[in-house]
């Protein structure tokens, strides 16, 4: 029970998250020691890292990578969840020993650039450095809405969180993984330190096949047309939403309260218009311009738009 004069939501959020090295993490799934140990993680030459801010197409891209790299996934002979095929380095739910995983290893992360394994930057510029990073971003208004619904499904959040409150938390970076603006800016401004393929959620929505081909080229894997067709078909939102290996329904209600929604909700561009008021949208546009206007990054805010800043 919150003590006198303490906001119950504020107390609940304090219990839900902890801040370490400038970033908020989920208290129940990781620790300061785990985050510190990541920096010492040994990298292999053919490692592939998928990096995103939360609710930016992570599970979708996990599915694509899994299908590209694992023929057994494409032909349905291996029943392994995406979260195990492309595990999180900071939220290791399966407690896997990464060093025992066969190469090429696939990893997921929401970490900012400066908390990634130091070996990634140490090896850049060396002739044997072939590891890759795929960074997927999504227009922040849709991220905001999706993140809000995700928060409401968190069983460890013991208080109701209202939309207007969450907007302020998101903009101020007081949410899981902290500031969307800082996350994207940090990775983009340090892109020369890594070998990075930047993709957007919206371009994947508009032309999934082209995105799959782009990823295949980046990781230097040549799949025939039939294999590419299978990857694209199994990675469509409709098929993923009903695929128990990809839709995270295997998570227990102790980790995700599925009675309050679906981890994979709509998979569309522009859903923010169904939640944000005109005033909220205009306020967000102003903040976005102030924080990101100097970067040559383009986002599509609605699927029927041409790409716009």
Long-range contacts (C-beta under 8 A, 24 or more apart in sequence): 8-158, 8-159, 9-159, 9-160, 9-161, 9-165, 12-157, 12-158, 12-159, 13-157, 13-169, 13-174, 15-156, 15-158, 16-154, 16-156, 16-157, 17-175, 17-176, 21-114, 21-115, 22-112, 22-178, 23-111, 23-112, 23-115, 23-177, 23-178, 24-173, 24-174, 24-175, 24-176, 24-177, 24-178, 25-90, 25-176, 25-177, 26-91, 26-176, 27-156, 28-156, 29-91, 29-93, 30-90, 30-91, 30-92, 34-90, 34-92, 35-90, 35-115, 38-89, 38-90, 38-111, 38-115, 38-116, 38-117, 39-115, 39-116, 39-117, 39-118, 40-117, 40-118, 41-89, 41-98, 41-117, 41-119, 42-99, 42-117, 42-119, 43-117, 43-119, 43-120, 43-123, 43-131, 44-103, 44-104, 44-105, 44-131, 45-123, 45-128, 45-129, 45-130, 45-131, 46-103, 46-104, 46-105, 46-130, 46-131, 47-103, 47-104, 47-105, 47-106, 47-107, 47-131, 47-132, 48-104, 48-105, 48-106, 48-107, 48-131, 48-132, 48-133, 48-134, 48-219, 49-89, 49-107, 49-108, 49-109, 49-116, 49-120, 49-131, 49-132, 49-133, 49-134, 50-86, 50-106, 50-107, 50-108, 50-109, 50-133, 50-134, 50-136, 51-108, 51-109, 51-110, 51-111, 51-116, 51-133, 51-134, 51-135, 51-136, 51-187, 52-108, 52-109, 52-110, 52-135, 52-136, 52-137, 53-110, 53-137, 53-138, 53-143, 53-177, 53-180, 53-183, 53-184, 54-110, 54-143, 54-147, 54-150, 54-176, 54-177, 55-138, 55-143, 55-146, 55-147, 55-150, 56-136, 56-137, 56-138, 56-143, 56-201, 57-136, 57-138, 57-201, 57-204, 58-108, 58-110, 58-136, 59-240, 59-246, 59-247, 59-248, 59-263, 59-264, 60-201, 60-204, 60-235, 60-237, 60-240, 60-267, 61-134, 61-136, 61-199, 61-204, 62-86, 62-106, 62-108, 62-246, 63-234, 63-235, 63-240, 63-243, 63-246, 64-211, 64-212, 64-215, 64-231, 64-235, 65-106, 65-134, 65-215, 66-106, 67-230, 67-231, 67-234, 67-235, 68-212, 68-215, 68-216, 68-219, 68-221, 68-223, 68-231, 69-104, 69-106, 69-219, 69-221, 71-227, 74-227, 74-230, 74-231, 74-234, 75-230, 79-245, 80-245, 81-245, 81-246, 81-250, 82-245, 82-246, 82-248, 83-248, 83-250, 89-117, 93-255, 104-219, 110-176, 110-177, 110-183, 112-178, 112-182, 112-183, 112-186, 112-187, 113-186, 113-187, 113-190, 113-193, 113-194, 114-186, 120-194, 121-193, 121-194, 124-193, 124-194, 124-195, 129-195, 131-195, 132-195, 132-196, 132-197, 132-218, 132-219, 133-194, 133-195, 133-196, 133-197, 134-196, 134-197, 134-199, 134-215, 134-218, 135-187, 135-196, 135-197, 135-198, 135-199, 136-199, 136-200, 136-201, 136-204, 137-184, 137-198, 137-199, 137-200, 137-201, 137-297, 137-299, 138-200, 138-201, 138-202, 138-299, 139-200, 139-201, 139-202, 139-269, 139-272, 139-299, 139-300, 139-301, 140-180, 140-181, 140-284, 140-288, 140-299, 141-272, 141-276, 141-281, 141-284, 141-301, 142-201, 142-269, 142-270, 142-271, 142-272, 143-180, 144-170, 144-180, 144-272, 144-276, 144-284, 145-271, 145-272, 145-274, 145-275, 145-276, 146-265, 146-271, 147-175, 147-176, 148-275, 149-261, 149-265, 150-261, 150-263, 151-175, 152-260, 152-261, 153-256, 153-257, 153-258, 153-260, 153-261, 153-263, 154-256, 154-257, 155-253, 155-254, 155-255, 155-256, 155-257, 163-275, 167-280, 167-284, 171-284, 171-287, 181-288, 181-291, 181-292, 184-292, 184-297, 185-291, 185-292, 185-295, 188-295, 188-297, 189-295, 200-299, 200-300, 201-269, 202-269, 202-299, 202-300, 202-303, 202-307, 203-300, 205-267, 205-268, 205-269, 205-303, 206-300, 206-303, 208-232, 208-235, 208-236, 237-264, 237-267, 240-264, 241-267, 268-303, 269-300, 269-301, 269-302, 269-303, 270-301, 270-302, 270-303, 272-301, 273-302
